[in-house]
Amino acid sequence: MTEHTANIKIDPREIPYRIYCDYLVHIMFPNVDKKKILNNLQLDQCEVPDYQIQEFRKFLNNQQFLVTFIDVIERQREFQVAHRCEVASYLTIALYSDFSYLSKILFTLLDKLIKNDINKTPKLLLRATKSVAEKLLTNWLSLALYDYLCTMTGPSLYDMCFKILLTVELGPLDFVTHQARFALSQDKILSEEVVFEKLEVQAEGPDGTRSKNSVSVLDCDTISQVKGKLYRAIYRHQPYSQQPSLDTLSLLWTPQSGQSGSMELCDYDERMTESGAEKKFNTLKTYKVQTEDLLTLTMFNDYHQAPMSTIRSVKRQTVSEVSSVKRKTVSEASRYHLVKNINSDMDFRSPAVNKRQTSSTSTTKIASEAFLPSLIRAKDHLSKVLDSMMTSVFMESNNIPAAIKCLFDYLDSKTELLSDRDRQDPEIAHVWKTNSLPLRFWINIIKNPQFLFDIEKPPIMDSYLSVIGQCFMDSFSLATMTLNKDSSANKLVYNKEVNLYRKAVDKWYRDVRQAPPVTLRTVVNDSKLPALPFRTKFAVSQLFGYARKYQSEIAAALPTQGQQFTRSDFEVLTKPRS
């Protein structure tokens, strides 16, 4: 890949969106085992008898009971934040088919939350996720804005992720520390100048597919890095879940210099450069790969061992004769790529191994004042796609989603509950809107695009998105940005853009406020929710588990008579039957 690839236009049909059930699980259960949750929801099996599930559904569909149920369990000391988020997400699934009712429950719970907290620290309202209502709001926005997300913001967000990878690949990227020549975060810039040469090679995939154009790689790339670049070039935009692990691919090199046969290239073998107890990963330079050579990806043969557990040294021979010659365990020595490790016990496979003290005779230390130009160059590569994404989020005044208009009008109306002094502060409504939409929904998608797309988010992309996410949130902030010589380079990089985006945000907030009012019915109709991709019995059973756990506390809060769902009704329902 070359610098002109920054102008590549992505066909929206090529974007690998996650299937809807994966999206829901990633949004609602971000900190748990996704496969386990999805499997439970799809199997829809539980130990609770069907008759209790059906009866409890009736209770959940009664607004007075449901609000009481949530209020009671939230007052229990052992009911922690993780439990609140879990209840909110299972409730979202259980009530998914009646989005109107789910919306009514949400705003009823928000009423109670705001009434209780509004005069304590009003600007902190909705800032964190410490209640069922706050997590339910996140889920509600994720459902109501899903169509808008896919059609309006999704393409520019995916384009930005794609351009981040292209930008990083313009220069060296350390395989171990994940530091790069072109980074957007100061702590991710290579602290040493690495001399490298760009190579244009021919590429062929495991199924014989050839890349339409030559593929740009660097002579300082490790073999695994080259595998990744070749695969992405040949099978561009293929969903990550459908891609083979790089550990299952061999890389064969066929020189164009007239030498016969092919050779398997490995990250580590007897060619590795040793420096004390450390060994440097092999690179294309190690093997003297040249421009126009052919690099072929093939699947491992049965007799090959996983590359993380063995070292293979292969002499030049035909592809059919490639075989394992020498094996060593990975733990024999510490390995480094571009920057040497001081701690030889560190494991190069761990993403946490990022901070290194470094020294090398083949590289030159970069002065700290040189960081900013490098950051700015990386930023400039992304300027168009970032502007496009920002435009889709808060500059589309003629296409304001009904859910946003409804929510913002609701928050404006709640300023009447403020004290006389706080009611005079125009910033409070702005902060509530920022806490509820950008901080609760948009930043989650921007920093975690893998929730929406079936893509990999490598550590270097994560660092880019963290800086972009901070720029995004700074654009909604009303605080004055004071920059000086001690300010981080990350803040300095986007200072100009943040000031421009803030003006756009102020205008957009005004446009939303002046837009015609919308009803909750309009929100429901405009949301265009896809059909729920799984049944709801498992979700209801999880909620029923909390009803049983806090049976006496919930029963005590229910009316004894005069209502459809009384204390005795609940006690009969939750009483185990022999």
Protein Blocks (a to p, Z undefined) as FASTA:
>chain_A
ZZklmmpccdfklpccddfklmmmmmmmmmbcfklmmmmmmnopafbdfklmmmmmmmmm
pmklmmmmmmmmmmpmklcfklmmmmmmmmmmmmmmmmmlmmmmmmmmmmmmmmmmmmmm
mmlgokbccbfklmmmmmmmmmmmmmmmmmmmmmmmmmmmmmmmmmmmmpccdfklopaf
bdcbfklgcfbdcdddddddddddfkopacfbdcdddfkbcfklmmmmmmmmmmgoiafk
lpccfklpccddddfehpacjddddfbdfklccehjbccdddfklnopaehiacdddddd
fklccfklpccddddddfklgccfbdcdfklpccdfkbccfblmbcfkbmklmbccdddf
kbccddfklmmmmmmmmmmmmmmmmmmmmmmmmmmmmlccfklmmmmmmmmmmmmmpcfk
lmmmmklmmmmmmmmmmmmmmmmmmmmmmlmpccdddfklmmmmmmmmmmmmmmmpcbdc
dddfkbcfklmmmmmmmmmmmmmmmmmmmmmmmpccddfklmmmmnopacdfbdfklmmm
mmmmmmmmmmmmmmmmpcfehpabdfklmmmmmpccZZ
